[in-house]
Amino acid sequence: MKKAILATKIGMTQIFKEDGTLIPVTVLEAQPNVVTQVKTAENDGYEAVQVATVDAVDRVKTVDKNGKVEVAHRHGVNRAEKGHFEKAGVSSKKYVKEFRFENAADYQLGNEIKADIFAEGDRIDVTAISKGKGFLSAIQKGQHRGPMGHGSKFHRHQGSNGTSSTPSRVFKGKGMPGHAGSVQVTVRNLEIVSVDADKNIILVKGAVPGPKKGLVTIKETTKVEA
């Protein structure tokens, strides 16, 4: 891997090409990623670059006019993390991640990786945590409902789970009610439509997993169309 960056999802919009073609795009804000650690084969057994982004805010105490103390915990970091950032000579950050760059040895503490590492037309893989859906019933997960007649008494139930006496068990993978979403999802081979280095904005064609303000990892694709 030669290039990658951490970004936050802003939302979706659409742009038009010069020929009038409409393209739906996802807007990603790729603030400068600061190198906080460079790992080497001699010290760590492998080569990698640790980067961090989005400034963190320690606990903030305020006192209102009635003398009540309010504490806001916003992206706080603990003492160990704070010391790690101070050693690297950078301010405390909210997100930290490692990238195994092929040229990891070329990076130094404090170096910045910006949005212009990518260019229009680049193919990328995007990884993020999908939106959490909470607990969903079997019907909400796409299974068929029962008859809706008044006497059916089987409107939104799941139906039979087992298979009689043989094999007398429920097979793995059977669609059941339960938690949905909030899992890591990777969408491969997306296209970068535009890069605004001054505003740290990357426009990606199509949809990107995750909620607004969620962390997104952008890497050069490992799967190229023939």
GIVEN-V879304 format. One record per pair of residues at least 4 apart in sequence whose C-alpha atoms are under 8 Angstrom apart, sorted by the first residue. I is the first residue (numbers start at 0). J is the second residue. Records with the same first field share a line. If there is no record, write none. Layout:
I->J + J
This chain:
0->99 + 100 + 101 + 218 + 219
1->100 + 101 + 102 + 219
2->100 + 116 + 117 + 218 + 219
3->98 + 116 + 216 + 217 + 218 + 219
4->29 + 32 + 112 + 113 + 114 + 216 + 217 + 218
5->29 + 30 + 32 + 52 + 214 + 215 + 216 + 217
6->27 + 28 + 29 + 30 + 214 + 215 + 216 + 217
7->27 + 28 + 29 + 211 + 212 + 213 + 214 + 215
8->25 + 26 + 27 + 28 + 209 + 210 + 211 + 212 + 213 + 214 + 215
9->25 + 26 + 27 + 28 + 211 + 212
10->25 + 26 + 27 + 211
11->23 + 24 + 25 + 26 + 206
12->23 + 24 + 25 + 26
13->21 + 22 + 23 + 24
14->21 + 22 + 23 + 24
15->19 + 20 + 21 + 22
16->20 + 21 + 22
22->204 + 205
23->204 + 205 + 206
24->192 + 202 + 203 + 204 + 205 + 206
25->202 + 203 + 204 + 205 + 206 + 207
26->200 + 201 + 202 + 203
27->200 + 201 + 202 + 203
28->199 + 200 + 201
29->113 + 114 + 199 + 200 + 201
30->52 + 53 + 113 + 114 + 199
31->52 + 111 + 112 + 113 + 114 + 199
32->50 + 51 + 52 + 111 + 112 + 113
33->50 + 51 + 52 + 89 + 108 + 109 + 110 + 111 + 112
34->48 + 49 + 50 + 51 + 87 + 106 + 107 + 108 + 109 + 110 + 111 + 112
35->48 + 49 + 50 + 51 + 83 + 84 + 87 + 89 + 108 + 109
36->48 + 49 + 50 + 87 + 107 + 108
37->46 + 47 + 48 + 49 + 103 + 104 + 106 + 107 + 108
38->42 + 43 + 45 + 46 + 47 + 48 + 49 + 103
39->43 + 44 + 45 + 46 + 47 + 104
40->44 + 45 + 46
41->45
46->99 + 100 + 103 + 104
47->97 + 98 + 99 + 100 + 103
48->97 + 98 + 99 + 100 + 103 + 106
49->95 + 96 + 97 + 98
50->95 + 96 + 97 + 98
51->92 + 93 + 94 + 95 + 96
52->92 + 93 + 94 + 95
53->92 + 93 + 94
54->90 + 91 + 92 + 93
55->73 + 74 + 75 + 76 + 90 + 91 + 92 + 93
56->72 + 73 + 74 + 75 + 76 + 91
57->72 + 73 + 74 + 75 + 76
58->70 + 71 + 72 + 73 + 75
59->70 + 71 + 72 + 73
60->68 + 69 + 70 + 71
61->68 + 69 + 70
62->66 + 67 + 68 + 69
63->67 + 68 + 69
74->93
75->93
76->80 + 81 + 91 + 92 + 93
77->81
78->82
79->83
80->84 + 91
81->85 + 91
82->86
83->87
84->88 + 89 + 90 + 91 + 92
85->89 + 90 + 91
87->108 + 109
88->108 + 109
89->109
99->103
102->106
106->110
112->116
113->196 + 199
114->194 + 195 + 196 + 199 + 200 + 201
115->194 + 195 + 196
117->121 + 194
118->191 + 193 + 194
119->190 + 191 + 192 + 193 + 194
120->190 + 191 + 192 + 193
121->190 + 191 + 219
122->188 + 189 + 190 + 191 + 219 + 220 + 223
123->187 + 188 + 189 + 190 + 191 + 217 + 218 + 219 + 220 + 221
124->185 + 186 + 187 + 188 + 189 + 217 + 218 + 219 + 220 + 221
125->185 + 186 + 187 + 189 + 207 + 215 + 216 + 217 + 218
126->183 + 184 + 185 + 186 + 208 + 215 + 216 + 217
127->183 + 184 + 185 + 207 + 208 + 209 + 213 + 214 + 215 + 216
128->181 + 182 + 183 + 184 + 208 + 209 + 213 + 214
129->180 + 181 + 182 + 183 + 184 + 208 + 209 + 210
130->180 + 181 + 182 + 208 + 209 + 210
131->179 + 180 + 181 + 182
132->178 + 179 + 180 + 181
133->178 + 179 + 180
134->176 + 177 + 178 + 179
135->139 + 140 + 176 + 177 + 178 + 179
136->140 + 175 + 176 + 177
137->141 + 142 + 156 + 157 + 174 + 175 + 176 + 177
138->142 + 143 + 144 + 155 + 156 + 157
140->174 + 176
142->157 + 174
143->157
144->153 + 154 + 155 + 156 + 157
145->151 + 153 + 154 + 155 + 156
146->151 + 153 + 154
147->151 + 153 + 154
157->175
160->169 + 173
161->167 + 168 + 169
162->166 + 167 + 168 + 169
163->167
169->173
184->208
185->208
186->207 + 208
187->220 + 221 + 222
188->220 + 221 + 222 + 223 + 224
189->203 + 204 + 205
190->203 + 204
191->201 + 202 + 203 + 204
192->201 + 202 + 203 + 204
193->201 + 202 + 203
194->199 + 200 + 201 + 202
195->199 + 200 + 201
196->200
209->213 + 214 + 215
